C-alpha cells in the first residue's frame, strides 16, 4: 500500500490512497515528481499484478513495457488464454517483452532504464510484480515443519507439527482438490476461509480449512480471464492423470440477442475416469462467474458427462440455450469417450 500511494503521488493522481501513510516513499515521490514527468513505465512480471497495473498505467497515458521471463503472460491460465490476452494487450498499445529475463534496473539516482542482457529499454518508473514466496522465517525459527512446496505444512484443520500452532494460507500449504496433494496457491478467499475455520476449531467446533482449486479471475483491459483446477497437461500427467483437453469458442448470449461476445474455453479431463480436471476461459463478458461452475464440479469430482447435465440458468440476454460451459463439456465428452 505504501508503494502504491507513492506511485499515485508521483503520477500526480488525485486518489483516496493519497491519504495513506507512505512510510517515506511519498516524500521521495513528491520531490521526484517536481523535476521529472513520467512518460514510460517498465513492469516486470506478467502475472495478475503486471496485467492489472499495465491497464492502470496506460489509463494515465504512460507508454507501458511489460517484461515476462517465460514465453507467456498469465502462466497459470494456460497458453491458449494467455495468447488471446497478449494479442489484446498489444492492441491496447502495451509493448510486450516475452521470454525475456530482466537483469537490472539502472539509473543515476533514479530509474532510467531496464536491462535485459540483449538490450535496454528507457523507462521513468519500474514496477516489480514477480510473485511471492511464503514467508516462513518465523515458523522455521520456531521449529515448524515446511512442506514440499516450501510453504508451512499443516493438517486438514490447519494444525502444524506443533499442536499449539495453526497456520492459515498465504504462508501455508493446502490440499489441492484435483490432485489430492499439498499445493501453495496464495489467494484471498481461501486465506480468509482457512482463518475462519481455524477460529472455529480453536473455539471448540473442529472445522476443516477446506481444499483449494486455484480458482482465480483477472481483468485485462476489456477482457475477463479466469481459471480453475489443473490446466497444464504436463502437470496433470505428473499427478497421475491421462489428460485430454479441448478449446472451443462460443457466444456469451443467444446469437439473436444484441451485445454478445465470444468466450474461449479450454476444458481438461482425465481420459480413463472422465473426471473434470480444470478449465480456463477468456472473453469480454460472462467469464469471471462462469468459471465457478467448473470450480464446483472439481470439488464434487464430477465427470465431463455429469457436468454436461447441470441445469444451468438460461435467458437470451445472459446465455445461449447451451451455455458455453455445457458446449465445451459436450465436445470434450465426445473426445474422452471416443
C-alpha positions in Angstrom: 0.0 0.0 0.0 2.8 2.4 0.8 4.5 1.9 -2.6 1.1 2.2 -4.3 0.5 5.5 -2.6 3.9 6.7 -3.7 3.1 5.8 -7.3 -0.1 7.8 -7.1 1.8 10.7 -5.7 4.5 10.5 -8.4 1.9 10.4 -11.2 0.1 13.4 -9.6 -3.1 11.5 -9.3 -5.9 12.7 -7.1 -6.9 9.4 -5.4 -8.1 8.3 -1.9 -4.9 6.4 -1.4 -3.0 9.6 -1.3 -4.2 10.0 2.3 -2.5 6.7 3.3 0.8 6.9 5.2 3.5 6.3 2.5 6.3 5.3 5.0 8.8 7.7 3.4 8.0 6.8 -0.2 5.6 9.8 -0.5 8.2 12.5 0.1 10.6 10.9 -2.3 7.9 10.5 -4.9 6.7 14.1 -4.5 10.2 15.5 -4.8 11.0 13.4 -7.8 7.7 14.5 -9.5 8.7 18.1 -9.3 11.7 17.5 -11.6 10.5 14.6 -13.7 7.5 13.8 -15.7 6.7 10.1 -16.1 6.2 9.1 -19.7 7.0 5.4 -19.6 7.0 2.5 -17.2 8.5 -0.9 -17.1 6.5 -3.6 -15.5 8.5 -6.7 -14.5 6.2 -9.8 -14.3 3.2 -10.8 -16.4 1.0 -12.2 -13.7 -2.1 -10.7 -12.0 -0.3 -7.5 -10.8 1.5 -7.0 -14.0 -1.6 -7.2 -16.2 -3.8 -5.1 -14.0 -1.2 -2.3 -13.5 -0.4 -2.3 -17.2 -4.0 -1.2 -17.8 -3.8 1.3 -14.9 -0.6 2.9 -16.2 -2.0 3.0 -19.8 -5.1 4.9 -18.4 -2.6 7.5 -17.1 -1.2 7.9 -20.6 2.2 6.2 -20.0 4.0 4.1 -22.5 3.9 0.6 -20.9 6.6 -2.1 -21.3 5.7 -5.4 -19.8 8.5 -7.9 -19.2 7.9 -11.7 -18.7 10.8 -14.2 -18.4 8.7 -17.2 -19.7 7.1 -17.4 -23.2 3.6 -16.3 -22.0 1.9 -13.9 -19.5 -0.6 -15.3 -17.0 1.1 -18.7 -17.0 -1.4 -20.4 -14.6 -4.2 -19.6 -17.1 -2.8 -21.7 -19.9 -1.2 -20.9 -23.3 -4.5 -20.5 -25.2 -5.9 -17.9 -22.8 -2.6 -16.2 -22.5 -2.2 -15.8 -26.3 -5.6 -14.2 -26.5 -4.7 -11.8 -23.7 -1.4 -10.9 -25.3 -3.0 -10.1 -28.6 -5.4 -7.8 -26.8 -2.6 -6.1 -24.8 -0.7 -5.3 -28.0 -3.9 -3.8 -29.5 -4.1 -1.6 -26.4 -0.5 -0.3 -27.1 1.3 -2.4 -24.5 4.9 -3.4 -25.5 5.4 -7.0 -24.5 8.8 -8.4 -23.9 8.1 -12.1 -23.6 10.6 -14.8 -22.9 12.8 -12.0 -21.7 14.6 -12.1 -18.4 15.3 -8.7 -16.7 18.9 -8.4 -15.5 18.8 -5.0 -13.9 17.1 -1.6 -13.3 19.6 1.1 -14.0 19.9 4.9 -13.5 21.9 7.6 -11.8 19.9 8.2 -8.6 16.6 7.4 -10.3 15.1 4.8 -12.6 16.2 5.4 -16.2 16.2 2.1 -18.0 15.6 -1.7 -17.7 18.3 -4.0 -18.9 17.6 -7.5 -20.3 21.0 -8.5 -21.4 20.3 -8.1 -25.1 19.2 -4.5 -24.9 18.0 -1.8 -22.6 14.6 -0.1 -22.5 14.4 3.6 -21.3 11.7 4.0 -18.6 10.9 6.6 -16.0 9.3 4.2 -13.5 9.7 0.5 -12.7 7.2 -1.8 -11.0 8.2 -5.3 -9.9 5.5 -7.9 -9.6 7.2 -11.2 -9.9 5.1 -13.2 -7.5 5.5 -14.1 -3.9 7.2 -16.8 -1.8 5.8 -17.9 1.6 7.3 -16.0 4.5 8.4 -18.9 6.7 11.3 -17.4 8.6 9.4 -17.1 11.9 7.9 -20.6 11.5 11.3 -22.2 10.8 12.9 -20.5 13.7 10.1 -21.9 15.9 10.7 -25.5 14.7 7.6 -25.6 12.4 7.9 -28.0 9.5 7.7 -26.9 5.9 6.1 -28.9 3.2 7.2 -30.0 -0.2 6.1 -26.6 -1.7 8.3 -24.6 0.7 5.2 -23.3 2.5 4.2 -24.4 6.0 2.9 -27.9 6.3 -0.4 -28.5 8.1 -3.2 -30.9 8.5 -6.9 -30.6 7.4 -7.6 -28.3 10.3 -4.6 -26.1 9.7 -2.6 -27.5 12.6 1.2 -27.7 12.2 3.6 -30.3 13.7 3.4 -28.2 16.9 -0.1 -28.9 18.3 -0.2 -25.4 19.7 0.4 -23.7 16.4 -2.0 -23.3 13.4 -1.4 -21.7 10.1 -3.7 -20.2 7.5 -3.0 -19.9 3.9 -0.7 -17.4 2.2 2.3 -18.8 4.1 0.8 -22.3 4.3 0.1 -25.3 2.1 -3.3 -26.6 1.3 -4.6 -29.8 -0.3 -5.5 -29.4 -4.0 -9.0 -30.8 -4.7 -7.9 -32.3 -8.0 -4.6 -33.9 -7.2 -5.1 -34.6 -3.5 -1.5 -33.3 -3.0 -0.2 -30.3 -1.0 -0.1 -27.1 -3.0 0.7 -23.4 -2.4 -1.8 -21.0 -4.1 -2.0 -17.8 -2.1 -5.4 -16.3 -2.9 -7.7 -14.2 -0.8 -10.8 -16.3 -0.4 -9.0 -19.5 0.7 -6.9 -17.5 3.1 -10.0 -15.9 4.7 -11.8 -19.3 4.7 -8.9 -21.0 6.4 -8.6 -18.3 9.1 -12.3 -18.6 9.8 -12.1 -22.4 10.1 -9.2 -22.3 12.4 -11.0 -19.8 14.6 -14.0 -22.1 14.8 -11.7 -25.1 15.6 -10.0 -23.2 18.5 -13.4 -22.2 19.8 -14.4 -25.8 20.1 -16.0 -26.6 16.8 -13.5 -28.6 14.7 -13.8 -27.2 11.2 -11.6 -28.3 8.2 -9.9 -25.5 6.4 -11.0 -26.9 3.0 -9.3 -27.9 -0.2 -8.3 -25.5 -2.9 -8.7 -25.5 -6.7 -6.7 -22.4 -7.6 -9.8 -20.6 -8.9 -9.0 -17.1 -10.0 -10.0 -14.3 -12.3 -8.3 -11.2 -13.7 -9.3 -8.2 -15.8 -7.1 -7.3 -18.8 -8.5 -4.1 -20.3 -11.7 -5.3 -22.0 -11.1 -9.0 -21.3 -12.1 -11.2 -18.4 -9.8 -14.1 -17.8 -10.4 -16.9 -15.4 -9.1 -20.4 -14.4 -9.6 -23.2 -12.0 -8.0 -26.7 -11.3 -5.2 -28.3 -13.3 -5.0 -26.9 -16.8 -1.4 -27.8 -17.8 -1.4 -31.3 -19.3 2.2 -31.9 -18.2 1.2 -31.2 -14.6 -1.9 -33.3 -14.9 0.2 -36.2 -16.2 2.7 -35.8 -13.3 -0.3 -36.1 -10.9 -1.2 -39.5 -12.4 -3.9 -38.4 -14.9 -4.1 -39.1 -18.7 -5.2 -35.5 -19.6 -7.4 -34.7 -22.6 -8.3 -31.1 -23.5 -10.4 -29.2 -25.9 -10.6 -25.5 -26.7 -13.9 -24.1 -28.0 -15.3 -20.7 -28.8 -19.0 -19.9 -28.1 -21.2 -16.8 -27.7 -21.9 -15.3 -24.3 -25.5 -14.6 -25.2 -28.1 -16.0 -27.6 -27.0 -15.3 -31.2 -30.0 -13.1 -31.9 -29.7 -11.1 -28.7 -27.5 -7.9 -29.1 -24.3 -7.4 -27.3 -23.0 -10.9 -27.2 -19.3 -11.6 -27.2 -17.1 -14.7 -27.9 -15.9 -16.7 -25.0 -12.9 -19.1 -25.4 -12.9 -22.0 -23.1 -10.3 -24.7 -22.6 -11.5 -27.7 -20.6 -9.4 -30.5 -19.4 -10.4 -34.0 -18.2 -8.9 -37.4 -17.4 -9.3 -39.9 -20.2 -9.9 -43.0 -18.1 -12.2 -41.7 -15.4 -13.6 -38.8 -17.5 -13.2 -36.6 -14.4 -13.0 -32.9 -15.0 -9.6 -31.6 -14.1 -9.7 -27.9 -14.8 -10.6 -25.0 -17.2 -9.5 -21.6 -18.4 -11.7 -19.0 -20.0 -11.2 -15.6 -21.7 -13.7 -13.2 -23.2 -15.2 -9.8 -23.0 -18.2 -10.8 -20.8 -19.6 -13.7 -18.8 -16.3 -15.3 -17.9 -15.5 -14.4 -14.3 -18.5 -16.1 -12.9 -18.8 -19.0 -15.4 -15.6 -20.4 -14.0 -17.4 -21.0 -10.7 -19.5 -23.7 -12.4 -16.3 -25.7 -13.2 -14.8 -25.0 -9.8 -17.9 -26.5 -8.2 -17.6 -29.5 -10.5 -14.0 -30.0 -9.4 -14.9 -30.0 -5.7 -17.7 -32.5 -6.4 -15.3 -34.7 -8.5 -17.7 -34.6 -11.4 -17.2 -36.3 -14.7 -17.5 -34.5 -18.0 -20.8 -36.2 -18.6 -22.2 -35.2 -15.2 -21.1 -31.6 -15.8 -22.8 -31.5 -19.1 -26.1 -32.3 -17.4 -26.1 -29.5 -14.9 -29.3 -27.4 -15.1 -27.7 -24.0 -15.7 -29.7 -20.8 -16.0 -30.8 -19.7 -19.5 -32.1 -16.4 -20.8 -31.1 -14.9 -24.2 -29.6 -11.8 -22.5 -27.2 -13.9 -20.4 -26.5 -17.2 -22.3 -27.4 -19.3 -25.3 -29.6 -22.3 -24.6 -26.5 -24.4 -24.4 -24.2 -22.4 -22.0 -20.6 -22.2 -23.3 -19.5 -24.4 -20.4 -22.0 -27.1 -21.5 -20.9 -26.8 -25.1 -17.3 -27.3 -24.0 -18.3 -30.4 -22.0 -20.2 -31.9 -24.9 -17.1 -31.5 -27.2 -14.8 -32.9 -24.5 -17.1 -35.8 -23.7 -17.0 -36.9 -27.3 -13.2 -36.8 -27.2 -12.7 -38.8 -24.0 -15.5 -41.3 -24.7 -14.2 -41.8 -28.3 
